[in-house]
Amino acid sequence: MNIKEKILFLRDCGLTQAEIYLRTGISQSSVSKIENDEQFDVSYSKGVSLDLLVKQIRENKTTTAKGMS
């Protein structure tokens, strides 16, 4: 997954640009620019935070899906 795909995944999961900022440190304006192909990278530490958030959301979706079976 590239950075745009990660942002779009989080947005599809219902997170707003502001929530992504609060949980990763990637500014709302950068999130918007990434979504619109105007920015293609972020600092290493923010990228790590983004990876961790995507992992957390995926795990929560998996746990929720298992609980419904």
Residue pairs with C-beta under 8 A, 6 or more apart in sequence:
1 9
1 54
3 34
3 40
3 41
3 42
3 47
3 50
4 34
4 35
4 37
4 40
6 50
6 51
6 54
7 20
7 31
7 34
7 35
7 50
8 35
9 54
9 57
10 20
10 53
10 54
10 57
11 17
11 20
11 35
13 57
13 61
15 23
15 57
17 28
17 31
17 32
18 28
20 26
20 28
20 31
20 50
20 53
21 27
21 28
21 31
23 49
23 53
24 46
24 49
24 50
24 53
25 45
25 46
25 49
26 34
26 42
26 46
26 49
26 50
30 39
30 42
33 39
34 40
34 42
41 47
42 50
